């Protein structure tokens, strides 16, 4: 979630003309037919990173819980 906030903060410092120049450069460099394919690939990559991050968080949470259970005196 932090990355989204950072991205939004960056967008605040980019004006309309800069966005138009960047979009024009992307269309010229990749071509208009490749842009949907690139966006789809970027979306899949972002999903994989998010899933991997969630898996790592889950493993850390599970291992912390098991360590807590190992040292629980009330058992």
C-alpha positions in Angstrom: 0.0 0.0 0.0 2.9 2.3 0.7 4.0 2.1 -3.0 0.6 3.4 -4.1 1.0 6.5 -1.8 4.5 7.1 -3.1 3.2 6.9 -6.7 0.4 9.3 -6.0 2.8 11.7 -4.4 5.0 11.6 -7.5 1.9 12.3 -9.7 1.3 15.5 -7.7 4.6 16.9 -9.0 3.9 16.0 -12.7 1.9 18.5 -14.6 -0.3 18.0 -17.7 2.4 18.8 -20.3 4.8 16.3 -18.7 2.2 13.6 -18.8 1.4 14.3 -22.5 5.1 14.2 -23.4 5.6 10.9 -21.6 2.5 9.4 -23.2 3.6 10.6 -26.6 7.0 9.1 -26.1 5.5 5.8 -25.1 3.3 5.7 -28.2 6.2 6.6 -30.4 8.6 4.1 -28.8 6.3 1.1 -28.4 3.5 1.8 -31.0 -0.2 2.0 -30.2 -0.8 -1.7 -30.8 1.8 -2.8 -28.2 0.5 -0.6 -25.3 -2.4 -2.9 -24.3 -0.1 -5.8 -24.3 2.5 -4.0 -22.2 -0.2 -2.9 -19.7 -1.5 -6.5 -19.4 2.1 -7.7 -18.8 2.7 -5.0 -16.2 -0.6 -5.9 -14.5 0.4 -9.5 -14.3 3.8 -8.7 -12.9 2.3 -6.4 -10.3 -0.1 -9.2 -9.2 2.7 -11.7 -8.9 4.7 -9.3 -6.7 1.7 -8.6 -4.6 1.0 -12.3 -4.2 4.6 -13.1 -3.3 4.6 -10.3 -0.8 1.4 -11.6 0.8 2.9 -15.1 0.9 6.0 -13.9 2.7 4.0 -11.9 5.2 1.9 -15.0 5.9 5.0 -17.1 6.5 6.4 -14.6 8.9 3.1 -14.3 10.7 2.8 -18.1 11.0 6.4 -18.6 12.2 5.9 -15.9 14.8 2.8 -17.5 16.0 4.5 -20.9 16.3 7.4 -19.4 18.2 4.9 -17.7 20.5 3.1 -21.0 21.0 6.5 -22.7 21.8 7.3 -20.2 24.6 3.7 -20.0 26.0 4.1 -20.8 29.7 0.3 -21.4 30.3 0.3 -24.7 28.4 
